[in-house]
Amino acid sequence: MGTFPFSFLICYLLAALGIQDIFGSEEALLDTGVPILHLKPRKDGPGRMKRAWVIPPISVSENHKRLPHLLVQIKSDKQQPGGVIYSIKGPGVDEDPKGIFSIEKLSGKVYLNTMLDREKTDRFRLKAFALDLGGVPLEDPTDLEIVVMDQNDNRPLFQQKVFTGNVMEGVAPGTFVMQVEASDADDPETDNAALKYSILGLGGGDVFKINELSGEIQTADVALDREIVGVYNLTLQVADMSGEGLATTATAVIYVDDLNDNPPEFTEEEFSMEVAENQQGVEVGRVLVQDKDLPGSPNWLAKFTILEGDPEGAFAIHTDPITNDGVISLAKALDFEERNRFDLLISVQNQSPLEVSAPKAARALATARVQVVDINEAPFFRQNPWMGSVDEGMPPGTRVTFGQASDPDTRQAQALSYSQVLDQEDAWLEVDPESGLVFTRLKVPPRSAFPGGWHTMRILASDNGSPPLTATATVSIQVMEVNDHPPLLLPVGQEMCDQDGGLVLGATDQDLAPHAEPFHFRFSPGSTAQLANNWTLSRLNGTHVLLRPQGAVSEGLHVIPLLLSDSGSPPQEREQLLNVSVCACDEWGTCRTRAAAVVGAVAGLSFGALMVILSCTILLLGLVLLVAALERSRRWSFQKSLLGASQEDLRDNILNYNEQGGGEEDQDAYDLNQLRNPDLFPPLSPHCKPPRRRDAPCGYALPPFPRRLPGCCPSDIEDFINEGLEAADTDPSVPPYDTALIYDYEGDGSAGGSLSSILSSLEDEDQDYDYLNEWGPRFRRLAELYGQ
């Protein structure tokens, strides 16, 4: 813009349109090289013209680099040299973006100061003003439009770097796959934004095609096979100027989806494997397959079925999802002795249905030959628990039961040995190691020693295999009750008042039911007829009867022979003598005399019973004498050690804590030297008179020598007191006199006072000693000391 040829062209066009009056003369256009815009006046009335600016849009190319660039020059008809000031306002001048355009105030030339970008702003609308020197508008403001012309300065851009699409294998040619899109920031009305799409290179250009204008990708004439190529990477290009301008590339990744058009096939026709017997849930082996479809997809995963060879359902097969192998496992334990070989016919197919057009599998069936391996099996007891019974009291060696085991290994016979699980309660039983026979080793204990009459033991059966195996069985033995004890009458002697109606007799039996109660009581067949006429027996319950006299009976001892029997089979009988002492009783029912009963009881005892009682009495007397002799010997030894010549005493003093003395601090109570050597210490002289102690025990003996009473003079009383003090200080048998003794705390407010002579001085102030004057001249000195 602004060159002479272009300005000349504009003036020529304006002249042809008849608007030369607007711009002025052509000479002015040729002189400056730019359009000069004139304002011509118009009258306000019929004879006057109105002044106005009529300015067409001014075009300028974006990215213009020669700056500043003159766009246009404005002039007014009222222009006088230095008489008009020109200005412009609007976006690009005093509004954002500022500083793009400027105008010379006196000449009216409009300049472009910076490069323009059409993609940011494609046109600017300004207002032009003409003012006099005083700032008064000479003309009305008019619009000045500047249009930015486009240049191809922007490359087309894809909306994303990588496009992803999917297509199923085997689809027909021309099937839509995906669509790519791009954009160009240039003017869409020009060729600068006319885009064209294409596929570059040989990475799928012969398999896919793209629409040049829309960017839609479709399959070409070649059919897709995922097993040959599963992923296609296409390089896409888009260029403006209809493919002749600026270009940009992107990537299209197309995944070919799998179609189940390949059946699974076994890699071999036969598979061999082994498994040990007596196992369950373990893996037996694997059958291998191959499938060309997409790994991990339902079109690839195999599904296996055991068609033949397993009528009992001992085997199971499942698919390993990682390797797609068929894993055969044991659903039930196998027995080598029953069947040692299995031939399993197995089929395979996919989890998804196979396409109709897919070829048939060459090896859809296979055989798995399973060999069962024999192992050493543990013996077993056909009956567990094993039952047995034995009578109580049976002698050692009595057969109880026969616990025999069996060995399931039939291919080679194995010897079995039996043993007993050690238990202290099973000490009376024993097991034969070869036959398994259980017999008694000791006498069978009574049935009452077993809870409920049952005893349980465990036996082991071991084979001689490698390694040896063991089976355990429980033997439940019922100890049968045997009637081996007759009933016993308790007690055998009773008292009965002459006015009582009878006696209640009872019996016990060591046997248990049904060999115990009910008991049967009757008079002994050898008793006299008179006895049967004087007494009667009547049953109360299964263990007690009532013995009543028939009429009056004499006082004294009555011996009644009774015959007791139980309900066992056969019954056990016992004959016993019942001693009944009949006596006259008082109002409380007590016999007045028991001598007759005692004598009668002795007379009623047998000779053997009397000998037993006498022997026990002699033995008891001997024990008493022996204990007395040992006690006497112990005391003599103790005294000897106390007064002997031992020099290794632990302490030199004997401390007596249970006395009214000073405790451990008073160590002068006893002198062991005097005890060890009594001959070295002479007896007390008659003048050393031990005083009578108020705290001495009641049983303490008085001194044997006579006590001298004090005289009437005060000196005699003083000597008497001093002698008492000296005797108290030198007496080794009692604690010090002046010692405060606290026996127990009786709480506050106790009425009892202290008995100590130390604390007694506190109460002397309240004590009245005037009565000492009444005791005579011997207590006159005390009255003077303590009296008022």
Secondary structure, 3 states (H helix, E strand, C coil): CCCHHHHHHHHHHHHHCCCHHHHCCHHHHHHHCCCEECCCCECCCCCCECCCCCCCCEEEECCCCCCCEEEEEECCCCCCCCCEEEEEECECCCECCCCCEEECCCCCEEEECCCCCCCCCCEEEEEEEEEECCCCECCCCEEEEEEEECCCCCCCEECCCEEEEEEECCCCCCCEEEECCEECCCCCCCHHHCCEEEEECCCCCCCEEECCCCCEEEECCCCCCCCCCCEEEEEEEEECHHHCCCEEEEEEEEEEECCCCCCCEECCCEEEEEEECCCCCCEEEEECEECCCCCCCCCCCEEEEEEECCCCCCEEEEECCCCCCEEEEECCCCCCCCCCEEEEEEEEEECCCCCCCCCCCCCCEEEEEEEEECCCCCCECCCCCEEEEEECCCCCCCEEEECCCECCCCCCCCCCEEEECCCHHHCCEEECCCCCEEEECCCCCCHHHCHHHEEEEEEEEECCCCCCCEEEEEEEEEEECCCCCCCEEECCEEEEECCCCCEEEEEECCCCCCCCCCCEEEECCCCCHHHHHHEEEEECCCCEEEEEECCCCCCEEEEEEEEEECCCCCCCEEEEEEEEEEECECCCCCECCCHHHHHHHHHHCCHHHHHHHHHHHHHHHHHHHHHHHHHHHHHHHHHHHHHCCCCCCCCCCCCCCCCCCCHHHCCCCCCHHHHHCHHHCCCCCCCCCCCCCCCCCCCCCCCCCCCCCCCCCHHHHHHHHHHHHHHHHHCCCCCCCCCCCCCCCCCCCCCCCCCCCCHHHHHHHHCCCHHHHHHCHHHHHHHHHHCC
